[in-house]
Amino acid sequence: MLMAPGRRIPPRRVGYALGALTAAWILSAAALSINQLLFHGSGIGPGPLLGVISLGVQGAMIVLVASGRPVGRLLVLFFLALAILPLQIVPRLLDVGSTLAALSLVIGCLLKATAAALLFTGDSALWFAARNYS
């Protein structure tokens, strides 16, 4: 594969993290769409405008991570923190029979946590440290 001078191929861990982030993005987009189209926004969720903005920022985050930008990794931590917050309602969702909503929250959080772990450890951490964007 031809690469631009000075550009290194990202480690596999970054590729796996990008896969997890993309899967989390797809899950978030599906949850937002289902909530708005089927339930007219009456379920849990940020609302259509904030949801679309969040999906846009998460998409930009994926591009930033893929290009080795450190701000991309910081956004991963930010969205992981946001994904952890609603986990406290998972038991209530299960009690009322909203198993898919609960599962969606847990899986999305696990995907983001996996991506964060992959991006901040091993050769991924070294790859980001070696990037120079001054």
C-alpha positions in Angstrom: 0.0 0.0 0.0 1.4 3.4 -0.9 1.5 5.8 2.0 2.3 9.5 2.1 5.9 10.3 3.3 6.1 10.2 7.1 2.7 8.5 7.5 2.7 5.3 9.5 0.0 2.6 9.3 -2.0 2.5 12.5 -1.7 -0.6 14.7 -4.4 -3.2 14.6 -5.6 -2.1 18.0 -6.6 1.2 16.5 -8.4 -0.6 13.7 -10.3 -2.7 16.3 -11.1 0.4 18.3 -12.4 2.1 15.1 -14.6 -1.0 14.5 -16.0 -0.7 18.1 -16.6 3.0 17.7 -18.4 2.5 14.4 -20.6 -0.2 15.9 -21.4 2.1 18.8 -22.3 4.9 16.3 -24.6 2.6 14.4 -26.2 1.4 17.6 -26.8 5.0 18.7 -28.2 6.0 15.3 -30.5 3.0 15.3 -31.7 3.8 18.9 -32.3 7.5 18.0 -34.2 6.5 14.8 -36.3 3.9 16.6 -37.1 6.2 19.4 -38.1 9.1 17.1 -39.9 7.1 14.4 -41.7 4.4 16.4 -42.2 6.1 19.8 -42.3 9.7 18.6 -39.5 10.7 21.1 -41.4 9.5 24.2 -38.7 7.0 25.2 -35.4 7.7 26.7 -32.9 9.6 24.7 -31.6 13.1 24.1 -34.2 14.3 21.6 -33.8 14.5 17.8 -31.7 17.7 17.5 -29.2 16.8 20.3 -29.1 13.2 19.1 -28.2 14.2 15.5 -25.6 16.7 16.8 -24.1 13.9 19.0 -24.0 11.5 16.0 -22.2 14.1 14.0 -19.6 14.8 16.7 -19.1 11.0 17.1 -18.6 10.7 13.4 -16.0 13.4 13.5 -14.4 11.6 16.5 -14.1 8.4 14.4 -12.3 10.4 11.6 -10.0 12.1 14.1 -9.1 8.7 15.7 -8.4 7.2 12.3 -6.1 10.1 11.4 -4.2 9.7 14.7 -5.3 13.0 16.2 -5.1 13.1 20.0 -8.3 15.1 20.3 -10.1 12.0 18.8 -9.0 9.9 21.8 -10.2 12.6 24.2 -13.6 12.6 22.5 -13.7 8.8 23.0 -13.2 9.4 26.8 -15.9 12.1 26.7 -18.5 9.9 25.0 -17.6 7.0 27.2 -18.3 9.1 30.3 -21.7 10.1 28.7 -22.4 6.4 28.0 -21.8 5.5 31.6 -24.3 8.1 33.0 -27.5 6.4 31.9 -26.4 2.9 33.0 -28.1 3.6 36.4 -31.5 3.3 34.7 -30.8 -0.2 33.2 -32.5 -2.0 36.2 -35.6 0.2 35.8 -35.8 -0.5 32.1 -35.5 -4.2 32.7 -38.3 -4.0 35.4 -40.7 -2.4 32.9 -39.8 -4.8 30.1 -37.7 -2.5 28.0 -35.0 -5.1 27.5 -33.8 -3.9 24.1 -33.4 -0.3 25.4 -31.4 -1.7 28.4 -29.3 -3.9 26.2 -28.6 -1.0 23.8 -27.3 1.1 26.7 -25.1 -1.6 28.0 -23.7 -2.7 24.6 -23.0 0.9 23.6 -21.1 1.6 26.8 -19.1 -1.7 26.4 -18.2 -0.8 22.8 -17.0 2.6 23.9 -15.1 1.2 26.9 -13.4 -1.3 24.6 -12.4 1.3 22.1 -11.0 3.5 24.9 -9.0 0.7 26.4 -7.6 -0.2 22.9 -6.7 3.4 22.1 -4.9 4.2 25.4 -2.8 1.0 25.8 -0.2 -0.9 23.9 1.0 0.1 20.5 -2.0 2.4 20.0 -0.7 4.7 22.8 2.7 4.7 21.2 1.3 5.4 17.7 -0.7 8.4 19.0 2.4 9.7 20.9 4.5 9.5 17.8 2.1 11.6 15.7 3.2 15.2 15.2 0.6 17.8 14.3 2.4 21.0 15.3 
